[in-house]
């Protein structure tokens, strides 16, 4: 696992890229839901109604999309607050990249219906955010 962290530079650009990727993840899961559910151009007139009718993997991809949107503000705020309070950039980057890896794993676990793993990965991804808030608080004292 140390090789993973050795690949992450300590520039603030990494944290910014993770915020961009986290913002894109819900759209990727939406695209997957539409592909898996056979979403057609005619369905675009009322996409939410059509997505609500999906079942199986398509429905789970749509649920992963919704949860990704729900957790996004917490992640974005935690990274920004950590940067504002001068948490060491490499620590922010490690936690932000780990969050992205976990969120991708979360989406995969959701789509393939591994509910226990999905819940564990969700909790770990949220722990990354709360750790960033905690470290910012420590820097503020």
C-alpha positions as a printed NumPy array, in Angstrom:
array([[  0.   ,   0.   ,   0.   ],
       [  2.94 ,   2.342,   0.526],
       [  3.585,   2.3  ,  -3.228],
       [  0.096,   3.812,  -3.632],
       [  0.937,   6.785,  -1.418],
       [  4.369,   7.193,  -3.008],
       [  2.604,   8.003,  -6.295],
       [  0.721,  10.963,  -4.816],
       [  2.537,  14.305,  -5.048],
       [  2.165,  16.979,  -2.384],
       [  0.857,  19.73 ,  -4.67 ],
       [ -2.547,  21.307,  -4.134],
       [ -3.416,  20.351,  -7.705],
       [ -4.   ,  16.784,  -6.528],
       [ -6.699,  17.909,  -4.093],
       [ -8.305,  20.041,  -6.775],
       [ -8.32 ,  17.107,  -9.199],
       [ -9.952,  14.89 ,  -6.588],
       [-12.697,  17.492,  -6.188],
       [-13.228,  17.488,  -9.951],
       [-13.308,  13.678, -10.083],
       [-15.672,  13.47 ,  -7.1  ],
       [-17.951,  15.948,  -8.847],
       [-17.917,  13.812, -12.004],
       [-18.598,  10.467, -10.275],
       [-22.379,  10.961,  -9.948],
       [-22.605,  11.628, -13.669],
       [-20.568,   8.512, -14.437],
       [-22.922,   6.424, -12.283],
       [-25.906,   8.028, -14.032],
       [-24.447,   7.094, -17.397],
       [-23.91 ,   3.526, -16.175],
       [-27.5  ,   3.362, -14.908],
       [-28.791,   4.542, -18.269],
       [-26.634,   2.1  , -20.234],
       [-27.512,  -0.828, -17.96 ],
       [-31.211,   0.066, -18.041],
       [-31.494,   0.523, -21.802],
       [-32.23 ,   4.249, -21.552],
       [-33.126,   5.619, -24.983],
       [-33.258,   9.089, -26.484],
       [-37.05 ,   9.158, -26.107],
       [-36.59 ,   8.546, -22.373],
       [-34.779,  11.857, -22.064],
       [-38.124,  13.688, -22.011],
       [-38.635,  12.451, -18.424],
       [-35.33 ,  10.906, -17.315],
       [-36.077,  10.782, -13.574],
       [-39.313,   8.917, -14.139],
       [-37.55 ,   6.41 , -16.388],
       [-34.632,   5.962, -13.972],
       [-37.14 ,   5.309, -11.165],
       [-38.54 ,   2.341, -13.116],
       [-35.173,   0.591, -13.469],
       [-34.403,  -2.556, -11.495],
       [-31.355,  -4.651, -10.786],
       [-27.936,  -3.26 , -11.668],
       [-29.392,  -0.196, -13.39 ],
       [-31.378,   0.744, -10.282],
       [-28.347,   0.192,  -8.067],
       [-26.178,   2.357, -10.359],
       [-28.818,   5.062, -10.093],
       [-28.782,   4.73 ,  -6.29 ],
       [-24.969,   5.01 ,  -6.333],
       [-25.391,   8.206,  -8.353],
       [-27.827,   9.637,  -5.819],
       [-25.586,   8.796,  -2.875],
       [-22.598,  10.272,  -4.69 ],
       [-24.456,  13.563,  -5.029],
       [-25.449,  13.394,  -1.34 ],
       [-21.894,  12.903,  -0.072],
       [-20.278,  15.361,  -2.492],
       [-20.828,  18.573,  -0.456],
       [-19.265,  16.973,   2.627],
       [-16.188,  15.946,   0.665],
       [-15.782,  19.285,  -1.092],
       [-16.188,  21.215,   2.15 ],
       [-13.761,  18.968,   4.024],
       [-11.008,  19.399,   1.435],
       [-11.479,  23.159,   1.214],
       [-11.597,  23.598,   5.006],
       [ -8.474,  21.45 ,   5.427],
       [ -6.663,  23.569,   2.844],
       [ -7.822,  26.827,   4.46 ],
       [ -6.512,  25.717,   7.848],
       [ -3.147,  24.586,   6.453],
       [ -3.424,  20.884,   7.085],
       [ -0.268,  19.503,   5.418],
       [ -1.059,  19.195,   1.719],
       [  0.271,  15.652,   1.431],
       [ -2.151,  14.533,   4.175],
       [ -5.044,  16.238,   2.394],
       [ -3.999,  14.575,  -0.854],
       [ -3.745,  11.111,   0.713],
       [ -7.197,  11.361,   2.264],
       [ -8.751,  12.928,  -0.84 ],
       [ -7.328,  10.275,  -3.172],
       [ -8.348,   7.544,  -0.746],
       [-11.871,   9.023,  -0.734],
       [-12.002,   8.794,  -4.549],
       [-10.731,   5.201,  -4.556],
       [-13.285,   4.262,  -1.909],
       [-16.136,   6.023,  -3.739],
       [-15.324,   4.14 ,  -6.947],
       [-15.251,   0.934,  -4.912],
       [-18.535,   1.954,  -3.324],
       [-20.155,   2.364,  -6.725],
       [-18.876,  -0.98 ,  -7.922],
       [-20.01 ,  -2.728,  -4.725],
       [-23.432,  -1.097,  -5.076],
       [-23.864,  -2.087,  -8.73 ],
       [-22.842,  -5.725,  -8.17 ],
       [-24.995,  -5.888,  -5.014],
       [-22.374,  -6.434,  -2.312],
       [-24.359,  -4.593,   0.348],
       [-22.14 ,  -5.239,   3.385],
       [-18.98 ,  -4.269,   1.506],
       [-20.784,  -1.237,   0.129],
       [-21.691,  -0.07 ,   3.643],
       [-18.148,  -0.572,   4.931],
       [-16.649,   1.321,   1.996],
       [-19.2  ,   4.11 ,   2.421],
       [-18.245,   4.474,   6.101],
       [-14.539,   4.556,   5.244],
       [-15.098,   7.223,   2.575],
       [-17.004,   9.36 ,   5.07 ],
       [-14.21 ,   8.802,   7.608],
       [-11.808,  10.438,   5.135],
       [-13.983,  13.561,   5.113],
       [-14.387,  13.69 ,   8.872],
       [-10.664,  13.139,   9.343],
       [-10.011,  16.196,   7.158],
       [-12.417,  18.236,   9.296],
       [-10.769,  16.908,  12.462],
       [ -7.286,  17.799,  11.234],
       [ -8.487,  21.289,  10.282],
       [ -9.863,  21.712,  13.805],
       [ -6.521,  20.609,  15.24 ],
       [ -4.747,  23.206,  13.107],
       [ -7.2  ,  25.907,  14.215],
       [ -6.307,  25.509,  17.904]])
